[in-house]
């Protein structure tokens, strides 16, 4: 009797749906911590949300497309999350004061003369926080949200890349 070939544990549809749900969950936690937890995101925090938005779309595309195209979409998802991990490295470096933030929104506003009214007119409508001021989601755990993003995005990229390259897909 011939041995049956091993079937993949996850189909491309299941992999895509899991990726989309995982990205939506992370994005949801970030938004919930802002809305209900009272945390104020900085400009880098807001930028770090974009890879998750893109991952949701690519995860859904992976679930809906034929296998070979789905593999490509999952590879793009892995690269997107790798970009998210790079943003996390940049943000963690800014928090540790290893380098300045690349975004001008992260710096405190400097008065270039003029009246107080001029200064107030150029202030943002919503408050923001400096990018080098870490935000901690879990009290007592000295792991900033930027460091959590770096960790999760890196793992997400590695798993998605491994599935796209190494795993048989059906």
Secondary structure as the mmCIF struct_conf table of DSSP 4:
data_model
#
loop_
_struct_conf.conf_type_id
_struct_conf.id
_struct_conf.beg_label_comp_id
_struct_conf.beg_label_asym_id
_struct_conf.beg_label_seq_id
_struct_conf.end_label_comp_id
_struct_conf.end_label_asym_id
_struct_conf.end_label_seq_id
HELX_LH_PP_P HELX_LH_PP_P1 UNK A 2 UNK A 8
BEND BEND1 UNK A 9 UNK A 10
HELX_RH_AL_P HELX_RH_AL_P1 UNK A 12 UNK A 35
TURN_TY1_P TURN_TY1_P1 UNK A 36 UNK A 37
HELX_LH_PP_P HELX_LH_PP_P2 UNK A 39 UNK A 41
HELX_RH_AL_P HELX_RH_AL_P2 UNK A 43 UNK A 48
TURN_TY1_P TURN_TY1_P2 UNK A 49 UNK A 49
HELX_RH_AL_P HELX_RH_AL_P3 UNK A 50 UNK A 64
BEND BEND2 UNK A 65 UNK A 65
HELX_RH_AL_P HELX_RH_AL_P4 UNK A 67 UNK A 95
TURN_TY1_P TURN_TY1_P3 UNK A 96 UNK A 97
BEND BEND3 UNK A 98 UNK A 99
BEND BEND4 UNK A 102 UNK A 102
HELX_RH_3T_P HELX_RH_3T_P1 UNK A 104 UNK A 106
BEND BEND5 UNK A 107 UNK A 107
HELX_LH_PP_P HELX_LH_PP_P3 UNK A 108 UNK A 109
BEND BEND6 UNK A 113 UNK A 114
HELX_RH_AL_P HELX_RH_AL_P5 UNK A 116 UNK A 121
TURN_TY1_P TURN_TY1_P4 UNK A 122 UNK A 122
BEND BEND7 UNK A 123 UNK A 123
BEND BEND8 UNK A 125 UNK A 126
TURN_TY1_P TURN_TY1_P5 UNK A 131 UNK A 132
BEND BEND9 UNK A 133 UNK A 133
STRN STRN1 UNK A 136 UNK A 136
BEND BEND10 UNK A 137 UNK A 138
TURN_TY1_P TURN_TY1_P6 UNK A 139 UNK A 140
STRN STRN2 UNK A 144 UNK A 144
HELX_RH_AL_P HELX_RH_AL_P6 UNK A 145 UNK A 166
BEND BEND11 UNK A 167 UNK A 167
#
